[in-house]
Amino acid sequence: FVTVALLVGVAAYVVVKQARNDYPLNFDWPEHFDRANVPTLLMWLLLGVEAAVEAARAGWRRNAGFDPRA
């Protein structure tokens, strides 16, 4: 839930700041949103941790009930 909350929060921040300031869409556009860097990196880190934990708990191959011989 934290990962999704961070994603929604960063997206809302960018949309609101863009709407208020009407930044031009050029190569320097992302530089206007420096405060979004840390939450975005934290989101990616948490997503990677979640994937690693899920892989460790379930193993790399899950039994999906698929039998190739059937």
N, CA, C and O atoms as a CHARMM CRD file, in Angstrom:
* protein
*
  280
    1    1 PHE  N      0.80800  -1.19100   0.00000 PROA 1      0.00000
    2    1 PHE  CA     0.00000   0.00000   0.00000 PROA 1      0.00000
    3    1 PHE  C      0.85600   1.26200   0.00000 PROA 1      0.00000
    4    1 PHE  O      0.47700   2.27700  -0.58400 PROA 1      0.00000
    5    2 VAL  N      1.99500   1.19500   0.64800 PROA 2      0.00000
    6    2 VAL  CA     2.87800   2.36000   0.70500 PROA 2      0.00000
    7    2 VAL  C      3.39800   2.69400  -0.69400 PROA 2      0.00000
    8    2 VAL  O      3.50400   3.86600  -1.05500 PROA 2      0.00000
    9    3 THR  N      3.71600   1.68200  -1.46800 PROA 3      0.00000
   10    3 THR  CA     4.22300   1.90800  -2.82000 PROA 3      0.00000
   11    3 THR  C      3.18400   2.61300  -3.67900 PROA 3      0.00000
   12    3 THR  O      3.50200   3.56200  -4.39500 PROA 3      0.00000
   13    4 VAL  N      1.95300   2.15100  -3.60900 PROA 4      0.00000
   14    4 VAL  CA     0.88000   2.77200  -4.38700 PROA 4      0.00000
   15    4 VAL  C      0.61300   4.19200  -3.88400 PROA 4      0.00000
   16    4 VAL  O      0.38300   5.09700  -4.68600 PROA 4      0.00000
   17    5 ALA  N      0.64100   4.39200  -2.57900 PROA 5      0.00000
   18    5 ALA  CA     0.42600   5.72700  -2.01800 PROA 5      0.00000
   19    5 ALA  C      1.51700   6.69900  -2.47600 PROA 5      0.00000
   20    5 ALA  O      1.22900   7.85400  -2.78900 PROA 5      0.00000
   21    6 LEU  N      2.75700   6.23400  -2.51500 PROA 6      0.00000
   22    6 LEU  CA     3.84500   7.09100  -2.99900 PROA 6      0.00000
   23    6 LEU  C      3.66400   7.43600  -4.47200 PROA 6      0.00000
   24    6 LEU  O      3.88400   8.57800  -4.87500 PROA 6      0.00000
   25    7 LEU  N      3.26800   6.46100  -5.27100 PROA 7      0.00000
   26    7 LEU  CA     3.03800   6.70400  -6.69400 PROA 7      0.00000
   27    7 LEU  C      1.93100   7.72600  -6.89900 PROA 7      0.00000
   28    7 LEU  O      2.08500   8.65800  -7.68800 PROA 7      0.00000
   29    8 VAL  N      0.83300   7.56300  -6.20700 PROA 8      0.00000
   30    8 VAL  CA    -0.28600   8.50400  -6.33600 PROA 8      0.00000
   31    8 VAL  C      0.11100   9.88500  -5.83100 PROA 8      0.00000
   32    8 VAL  O     -0.23800  10.89500  -6.44200 PROA 8      0.00000
   33    9 GLY  N      0.83800   9.93400  -4.72200 PROA 9      0.00000
   34    9 GLY  CA     1.26500  11.21800  -4.17400 PROA 9      0.00000
   35    9 GLY  C      2.19500  11.97600  -5.10900 PROA 9      0.00000
   36    9 GLY  O      2.03500  13.18100  -5.30200 PROA 9      0.00000
   37   10 VAL  N      3.15200  11.28800  -5.68200 PROA 10     0.00000
   38   10 VAL  CA     4.09000  11.93900  -6.61200 PROA 10     0.00000
   39   10 VAL  C      3.36400  12.39300  -7.87700 PROA 10     0.00000
   40   10 VAL  O      3.61400  13.48700  -8.38300 PROA 10     0.00000
   41   11 ALA  N      2.47100  11.55400  -8.38200 PROA 11     0.00000
   42   11 ALA  CA     1.71100  11.93700  -9.57500 PROA 11     0.00000
   43   11 ALA  C      0.84900  13.16400  -9.29900 PROA 11     0.00000
   44   11 ALA  O      0.78100  14.07100 -10.12800 PROA 11     0.00000
   45   12 ALA  N      0.19300  13.19900  -8.14700 PROA 12     0.00000
   46   12 ALA  CA    -0.63400  14.35900  -7.79300 PROA 12     0.00000
   47   12 ALA  C      0.22100  15.60800  -7.63800 PROA 12     0.00000
   48   12 ALA  O     -0.17400  16.68900  -8.07200 PROA 12     0.00000
   49   13 TYR  N      1.38400  15.46700  -7.02600 PROA 13     0.00000
   50   13 TYR  CA     2.29100  16.60300  -6.85800 PROA 13     0.00000
   51   13 TYR  C      2.69800  17.19500  -8.20800 PROA 13     0.00000
   52   13 TYR  O      2.67000  18.41200  -8.39200 PROA 13     0.00000
   53   14 VAL  N      3.07300  16.33700  -9.14200 PROA 14     0.00000
   54   14 VAL  CA     3.50200  16.80900 -10.46200 PROA 14     0.00000
   55   14 VAL  C      2.34300  17.47600 -11.20300 PROA 14     0.00000
   56   14 VAL  O      2.51700  18.53000 -11.81500 PROA 14     0.00000
   57   15 VAL  N      1.16800  16.86200 -11.14700 PROA 15     0.00000
   58   15 VAL  CA     0.00900  17.42500 -11.85700 PROA 15     0.00000
   59   15 VAL  C     -0.37900  18.78300 -11.28100 PROA 15     0.00000
   60   15 VAL  O     -0.63000  19.72800 -12.02800 PROA 15     0.00000
   61   16 VAL  N     -0.42800  18.87900  -9.96400 PROA 16     0.00000
   62   16 VAL  CA    -0.82100  20.14800  -9.33500 PROA 16     0.00000
   63   16 VAL  C      0.21600  21.22500  -9.59500 PROA 16     0.00000
   64   16 VAL  O     -0.14300  22.35600  -9.92100 PROA 16     0.00000
   65   17 LYS  N      1.47900  20.90400  -9.46100 PROA 17     0.00000
   66   17 LYS  CA     2.52900  21.90900  -9.67400 PROA 17     0.00000
   67   17 LYS  C      2.56500  22.36200 -11.13500 PROA 17     0.00000
   68   17 LYS  O      2.77600  23.54300 -11.41000 PROA 17     0.00000
   69   18 GLN  N      2.36100  21.44000 -12.06500 PROA 18     0.00000
   70   18 GLN  CA     2.32200  21.79900 -13.48400 PROA 18     0.00000
   71   18 GLN  C      1.11000  22.68700 -13.77100 PROA 18     0.00000
   72   18 GLN  O      1.21400  23.65500 -14.52400 PROA 18     0.00000
   73   19 ALA  N     -0.02500  22.36300 -13.18200 PROA 19     0.00000
   74   19 ALA  CA    -1.23900  23.15300 -13.40700 PROA 19     0.00000
   75   19 ALA  C     -1.09500  24.55700 -12.83700 PROA 19     0.00000
   76   19 ALA  O     -1.57400  25.51700 -13.44100 PROA 19     0.00000
   77   20 ARG  N     -0.45300  24.69300 -11.70600 PROA 20     0.00000
   78   20 ARG  CA    -0.30000  26.01500 -11.08300 PROA 20     0.00000
   79   20 ARG  C      0.72300  26.89400 -11.80700 PROA 20     0.00000
   80   20 ARG  O      0.52300  28.10100 -11.93900 PROA 20     0.00000
   81   21 ASN  N      1.80500  26.29600 -12.27000 PROA 21     0.00000
   82   21 ASN  CA     2.90900  27.09200 -12.80900 PROA 21     0.00000
   83   21 ASN  C      3.00600  27.07200 -14.32300 PROA 21     0.00000
   84   21 ASN  O      3.71600  27.89900 -14.89500 PROA 21     0.00000
   85   22 ASP  N      2.32500  26.16500 -14.98800 PROA 22     0.00000
   86   22 ASP  CA     2.31600  26.07000 -16.45000 PROA 22     0.00000
   87   22 ASP  C      3.73400  26.07900 -17.02700 PROA 22     0.00000
   88   22 ASP  O      4.08200  26.93100 -17.84400 PROA 22     0.00000
   89   23 TYR  N      4.54200  25.11500 -16.58500 PROA 23     0.00000
   90   23 TYR  CA     5.90800  24.99800 -17.07400 PROA 23     0.00000
   91   23 TYR  C      5.90600  24.59700 -18.54800 PROA 23     0.00000
   92   23 TYR  O      5.06000  23.80900 -18.97100 PROA 23     0.00000
   93   24 PRO  N      6.84100  25.12800 -19.33100 PROA 24     0.00000
   94   24 PRO  CA     6.91700  24.71300 -20.74300 PROA 24     0.00000
   95   24 PRO  C      7.41800  23.26900 -20.85100 PROA 24     0.00000
   96   24 PRO  O      8.26500  22.83200 -20.07200 PROA 24     0.00000
   97   25 LEU  N      6.89000  22.55500 -21.80800 PROA 25     0.00000
   98   25 LEU  CA     7.28600  21.15900 -22.00600 PROA 25     0.00000
   99   25 LEU  C      8.53500  21.11200 -22.88000 PROA 25     0.00000
  100   25 LEU  O      8.45500  21.02800 -24.10600 PROA 25     0.00000
  101   26 ASN  N      9.67800  21.16600 -22.22600 PROA 26     0.00000
  102   26 ASN  CA    10.95600  21.09100 -22.93300 PROA 26     0.00000
  103   26 ASN  C     11.87200  20.12400 -22.18300 PROA 26     0.00000
  104   26 ASN  O     11.43800  19.41900 -21.27200 PROA 26     0.00000
  105   27 PHE  N     13.11300  20.10400 -22.57100 PROA 27     0.00000
  106   27 PHE  CA    14.06700  19.14500 -22.01000 PROA 27     0.00000
  107   27 PHE  C     14.27500  19.35000 -20.51500 PROA 27     0.00000
  108   27 PHE  O     14.57600  18.39200 -19.80300 PROA 27     0.00000
  109   28 ASP  N     14.12300  20.57900 -20.02300 PROA 28     0.00000
  110   28 ASP  CA    14.34700  20.89200 -18.60900 PROA 28     0.00000
  111   28 ASP  C     13.10500  20.70400 -17.74500 PROA 28     0.00000
  112   28 ASP  O     13.14800  20.98700 -16.54800 PROA 28     0.00000
  113   29 TRP  N     12.01700  20.24100 -18.31300 PROA 29     0.00000
  114   29 TRP  CA    10.76000  20.12500 -17.57800 PROA 29     0.00000
  115   29 TRP  C     10.88200  19.31800 -16.28700 PROA 29     0.00000
  116   29 TRP  O     10.33900  19.75500 -15.27200 PROA 29     0.00000
  117   30 PRO  N     11.56400  18.16200 -16.25900 PROA 30     0.00000
  118   30 PRO  CA    11.63900  17.38500 -15.00600 PROA 30     0.00000
  119   30 PRO  C     12.38300  18.09400 -13.87400 PROA 30     0.00000
  120   30 PRO  O     12.19700  17.74900 -12.70700 PROA 30     0.00000
  121   31 GLU  N     13.21000  19.06400 -14.19600 PROA 31     0.00000
  122   31 GLU  CA    13.96500  19.76900 -13.15800 PROA 31     0.00000
  123   31 GLU  C     13.08000  20.61300 -12.25400 PROA 31     0.00000
  124   31 GLU  O     13.52600  21.05000 -11.19400 PROA 31     0.00000
  125   32 HSD  N     11.85300  20.84700 -12.64600 PROA 32     0.00000
  126   32 HSD  CA    10.93200  21.63200 -11.83000 PROA 32     0.00000
  127   32 HSD  C     10.33200  20.80900 -10.68700 PROA 32     0.00000
  128   32 HSD  O      9.65400  21.36200  -9.82200 PROA 32     0.00000
  129   33 PHE  N     10.56800  19.52500 -10.67400 PROA 33     0.00000
  130   33 PHE  CA     9.93100  18.63900  -9.70200 PROA 33     0.00000
  131   33 PHE  C     10.96700  17.88700  -8.86800 PROA 33     0.00000
  132   33 PHE  O     10.86800  16.67300  -8.69200 PROA 33     0.00000
  133   34 ASP  N     11.94500  18.60300  -8.36500 PROA 34     0.00000
  134   34 ASP  CA    13.02800  17.97400  -7.59200 PROA 34     0.00000
  135   34 ASP  C     12.53000  17.28500  -6.32700 PROA 34     0.00000
  136   34 ASP  O     13.10400  16.27900  -5.90900 PROA 34     0.00000
  137   35 ARG  N     11.48600  17.80200  -5.71900 PROA 35     0.00000
  138   35 ARG  CA    10.97200  17.19900  -4.48600 PROA 35     0.00000
  139   35 ARG  C     10.39100  15.81000  -4.72200 PROA 35     0.00000
  140   35 ARG  O     10.22600  15.04200  -3.77400 PROA 35     0.00000
  141   36 ALA  N     10.08500  15.48200  -5.95000 PROA 36     0.00000
  142   36 ALA  CA     9.51000  14.16800  -6.25300 PROA 36     0.00000
  143   36 ALA  C     10.57800  13.07800  -6.37300 PROA 36     0.00000
  144   36 ALA  O     10.23500  11.89900  -6.45900 PROA 36     0.00000
  145   37 ASN  N     11.85100  13.44100  -6.38000 PROA 37     0.00000
  146   37 ASN  CA    12.91800  12.45200  -6.57900 PROA 37     0.00000
  147   37 ASN  C     12.99100  11.41600  -5.46100 PROA 37     0.00000
  148   37 ASN  O     13.00400  10.21500  -5.73200 PROA 37     0.00000
  149   38 VAL  N     13.03700  11.86500  -4.22300 PROA 38     0.00000
  150   38 VAL  CA    13.20800  10.94100  -3.09800 PROA 38     0.00000
  151   38 VAL  C     12.00000  10.00600  -2.95300 PROA 38     0.00000
  152   38 VAL  O     12.19800   8.79800  -2.82100 PROA 38     0.00000
  153   39 PRO  N     10.75100  10.51300  -2.97100 PROA 39     0.00000
  154   39 PRO  CA     9.62500   9.56800  -2.88200 PROA 39     0.00000
  155   39 PRO  C      9.56700   8.58900  -4.05100 PROA 39     0.00000
  156   39 PRO  O      9.16800   7.43800  -3.87400 PROA 39     0.00000
  157   40 THR  N      9.96100   9.03400  -5.24100 PROA 40     0.00000
  158   40 THR  CA     9.95000   8.14000  -6.39700 PROA 40     0.00000
  159   40 THR  C     11.00300   7.04300  -6.24500 PROA 40     0.00000
  160   40 THR  O     10.72600   5.87800  -6.53200 PROA 40     0.00000
  161   41 LEU  N     12.18800   7.39700  -5.80400 PROA 41     0.00000
  162   41 LEU  CA    13.22600   6.38000  -5.57400 PROA 41     0.00000
  163   41 LEU  C     12.82500   5.41800  -4.46000 PROA 41     0.00000
  164   41 LEU  O     13.09100   4.21900  -4.54700 PROA 41     0.00000
  165   42 LEU  N     12.18700   5.94100  -3.41600 PROA 42     0.00000
  166   42 LEU  CA    11.70700   5.08800  -2.33800 PROA 42     0.00000
  167   42 LEU  C     10.63500   4.13200  -2.84800 PROA 42     0.00000
  168   42 LEU  O     10.58900   2.97200  -2.43800 PROA 42     0.00000
  169   43 MET  N      9.77600   4.61500  -3.74100 PROA 43     0.00000
  170   43 MET  CA     8.75200   3.76400  -4.32300 PROA 43     0.00000
  171   43 MET  C      9.38200   2.60800  -5.09500 PROA 43     0.00000
  172   43 MET  O      8.96100   1.46200  -4.94200 PROA 43     0.00000
  173   44 TRP  N     10.38700   2.89500  -5.92300 PROA 44     0.00000
  174   44 TRP  CA    11.05400   1.84000  -6.69500 PROA 44     0.00000
  175   44 TRP  C     11.77200   0.86300  -5.77600 PROA 44     0.00000
  176   44 TRP  O     11.76500  -0.34300  -6.02000 PROA 44     0.00000
  177   45 LEU  N     12.39000   1.38100  -4.71900 PROA 45     0.00000
  178   45 LEU  CA    13.06500   0.51800  -3.75600 PROA 45     0.00000
  179   45 LEU  C     12.07200  -0.42500  -3.08300 PROA 45     0.00000
  180   45 LEU  O     12.33400  -1.62300  -2.97200 PROA 45     0.00000
  181   46 LEU  N     10.94700   0.09800  -2.63900 PROA 46     0.00000
  182   46 LEU  CA     9.93600  -0.73300  -1.99000 PROA 46     0.00000
  183   46 LEU  C      9.34100  -1.75100  -2.95300 PROA 46     0.00000
  184   46 LEU  O      9.03300  -2.87500  -2.55700 PROA 46     0.00000
  185   47 LEU  N      9.17900  -1.36900  -4.20700 PROA 47     0.00000
  186   47 LEU  CA     8.67200  -2.29800  -5.21100 PROA 47     0.00000
  187   47 LEU  C      9.65700  -3.44900  -5.42300 PROA 47     0.00000
  188   47 LEU  O      9.24400  -4.60200  -5.55000 PROA 47     0.00000
  189   48 GLY  N     10.95400  -3.14500  -5.46100 PROA 48     0.00000
  190   48 GLY  CA    11.97500  -4.17300  -5.59000 PROA 48     0.00000
  191   48 GLY  C     12.03000  -5.08200  -4.37700 PROA 48     0.00000
  192   48 GLY  O     12.19200  -6.29400  -4.51700 PROA 48     0.00000
  193   49 VAL  N     11.89800  -4.50700  -3.18200 PROA 49     0.00000
  194   49 VAL  CA    11.88300  -5.31400  -1.95900 PROA 49     0.00000
  195   49 VAL  C     10.67100  -6.23700  -1.95200 PROA 49     0.00000
  196   49 VAL  O     10.77300  -7.40800  -1.58500 PROA 49     0.00000
  197   50 GLU  N      9.51800  -5.69800  -2.36400 PROA 50     0.00000
  198   50 GLU  CA     8.31900  -6.52200  -2.41200 PROA 50     0.00000
  199   50 GLU  C      8.47600  -7.69000  -3.39100 PROA 50     0.00000
  200   50 GLU  O      8.05700  -8.81000  -3.09800 PROA 50     0.00000
  201   51 ALA  N      9.06800  -7.42900  -4.53200 PROA 51     0.00000
  202   51 ALA  CA     9.28600  -8.49400  -5.51900 PROA 51     0.00000
  203   51 ALA  C     10.26500  -9.53300  -4.97700 PROA 51     0.00000
  204   51 ALA  O     10.06000 -10.73100  -5.17200 PROA 51     0.00000
  205   52 ALA  N     11.31700  -9.09600  -4.30500 PROA 52     0.00000
  206   52 ALA  CA    12.29300 -10.02800  -3.74700 PROA 52     0.00000
  207   52 ALA  C     11.67600 -10.88500  -2.64300 PROA 52     0.00000
  208   52 ALA  O     11.92500 -12.08800  -2.57800 PROA 52     0.00000
  209   53 VAL  N     10.88400 -10.27700  -1.78900 PROA 53     0.00000
  210   53 VAL  CA    10.22800 -11.03200  -0.72300 PROA 53     0.00000
  211   53 VAL  C      9.25700 -12.03800  -1.30900 PROA 53     0.00000
  212   53 VAL  O      9.19700 -13.18400  -0.86300 PROA 53     0.00000
  213   54 GLU  N      8.49700 -11.61500  -2.30600 PROA 54     0.00000
  214   54 GLU  CA     7.53900 -12.52700  -2.94000 PROA 54     0.00000
  215   54 GLU  C      8.25800 -13.69400  -3.62100 PROA 54     0.00000
  216   54 GLU  O      7.79000 -14.83100  -3.55600 PROA 54     0.00000
  217   55 ALA  N      9.37900 -13.42200  -4.26500 PROA 55     0.00000
  218   55 ALA  CA    10.14900 -14.48300  -4.90900 PROA 55     0.00000
  219   55 ALA  C     10.73800 -15.43100  -3.86900 PROA 55     0.00000
  220   55 ALA  O     10.78800 -16.64100  -4.09100 PROA 55     0.00000
  221   56 ALA  N     11.17900 -14.89900  -2.75000 PROA 56     0.00000
  222   56 ALA  CA    11.75300 -15.74100  -1.70400 PROA 56     0.00000
  223   56 ALA  C     10.68600 -16.60400  -1.03200 PROA 56     0.00000
  224   56 ALA  O     10.94600 -17.75400  -0.67600 PROA 56     0.00000
  225   57 ARG  N      9.50200 -16.05300  -0.86200 PROA 57     0.00000
  226   57 ARG  CA     8.42900 -16.80500  -0.20500 PROA 57     0.00000
  227   57 ARG  C      7.85500 -17.89400  -1.09900 PROA 57     0.00000
  228   57 ARG  O      7.57600 -18.99800  -0.63300 PROA 57     0.00000
  229   58 ALA  N      7.67800 -17.58900  -2.38100 PROA 58     0.00000
  230   58 ALA  CA     6.99200 -18.51800  -3.26700 PROA 58     0.00000
  231   58 ALA  C      7.94700 -19.30600  -4.14500 PROA 58     0.00000
  232   58 ALA  O      7.53100 -20.26300  -4.79700 PROA 58     0.00000
  233   59 GLY  N      9.18300 -18.93700  -4.17700 PROA 59     0.00000
  234   59 GLY  CA    10.13000 -19.59300  -5.07100 PROA 59     0.00000
  235   59 GLY  C     10.03400 -18.96900  -6.45700 PROA 59     0.00000
  236   59 GLY  O      9.10200 -18.21700  -6.74000 PROA 59     0.00000
  237   60 TRP  N     10.97500 -19.27500  -7.30200 PROA 60     0.00000
  238   60 TRP  CA    10.99800 -18.66400  -8.62300 PROA 60     0.00000
  239   60 TRP  C      9.94000 -19.24700  -9.54400 PROA 60     0.00000
  240   60 TRP  O      9.48200 -18.58600 -10.47600 PROA 60     0.00000
  241   61 ARG  N      9.55400 -20.49500  -9.27700 PROA 61     0.00000
  242   61 ARG  CA     8.52400 -21.12000 -10.10700 PROA 61     0.00000
  243   61 ARG  C      7.32500 -21.42100  -9.23200 PROA 61     0.00000
  244   61 ARG  O      7.42300 -22.14000  -8.23800 PROA 61     0.00000
  245   62 ARG  N      6.22200 -20.87400  -9.60800 PROA 62     0.00000
  246   62 ARG  CA     4.99300 -21.13300  -8.86700 PROA 62     0.00000
  247   62 ARG  C      4.20000 -22.22800  -9.56700 PROA 62     0.00000
  248   62 ARG  O      4.27100 -22.38500 -10.78600 PROA 62     0.00000
  249   63 ASN  N      3.45900 -22.96600  -8.79100 PROA 63     0.00000
  250   63 ASN  CA     2.57600 -23.96300  -9.35000 PROA 63     0.00000
  251   63 ASN  C      1.25700 -23.28100  -9.70600 PROA 63     0.00000
  252   63 ASN  O      0.45600 -22.96700  -8.82500 PROA 63     0.00000
  253   64 ALA  N      1.03900 -23.05600 -10.98300 PROA 64     0.00000
  254   64 ALA  CA    -0.16000 -22.38700 -11.43900 PROA 64     0.00000
  255   64 ALA  C     -1.23700 -23.38300 -11.82600 PROA 64     0.00000
  256   64 ALA  O     -2.25200 -22.99700 -12.40600 PROA 64     0.00000
  257   65 GLY  N     -1.03900 -24.65400 -11.51800 PROA 65     0.00000
  258   65 GLY  CA    -2.00500 -25.66100 -11.87000 PROA 65     0.00000
  259   65 GLY  C     -1.94300 -26.05900 -13.33300 PROA 65     0.00000
  260   65 GLY  O     -2.87600 -26.66900 -13.85500 PROA 65     0.00000
  261   66 PHE  N     -0.85300 -25.71800 -13.99300 PROA 66     0.00000
  262   66 PHE  CA    -0.70500 -26.02600 -15.41900 PROA 66     0.00000
  263   66 PHE  C      0.07600 -27.31500 -15.55800 PROA 66     0.00000
  264   66 PHE  O      1.17200 -27.45600 -15.01400 PROA 66     0.00000
  265   67 ASP  N     -0.49600 -28.24900 -16.28800 PROA 67     0.00000
  266   67 ASP  CA     0.16500 -29.51400 -16.54800 PROA 67     0.00000
  267   67 ASP  C      0.41800 -29.62000 -18.04200 PROA 67     0.00000
  268   67 ASP  O     -0.52800 -29.80400 -18.80700 PROA 67     0.00000
  269   68 PRO  N      1.68400 -29.50800 -18.48600 PROA 68     0.00000
  270   68 PRO  CA     1.94300 -29.53400 -19.93200 PROA 68     0.00000
  271   68 PRO  C      1.64400 -30.87100 -20.57700 PROA 68     0.00000
  272   68 PRO  O      1.51200 -30.94100 -21.79900 PROA 68     0.00000
  273   69 ARG  N      1.53200 -31.93400 -19.79700 PROA 69     0.00000
  274   69 ARG  CA     1.25100 -33.24700 -20.34300 PROA 69     0.00000
  275   69 ARG  C     -0.23200 -33.44700 -20.62000 PROA 69     0.00000
  276   69 ARG  O     -0.61200 -34.39900 -21.30100 PROA 69     0.00000
  277   70 ALA  N     -1.06600 -32.56600 -20.10200 PROA 70     0.00000
  278   70 ALA  CA    -2.53000 -32.75100 -20.27500 PROA 70     0.00000
  279   70 ALA  C     -3.00800 -32.24700 -21.61300 PROA 70     0.00000
  280   70 ALA  O     -4.19900 -32.32700 -21.91400 PROA 70     0.00000
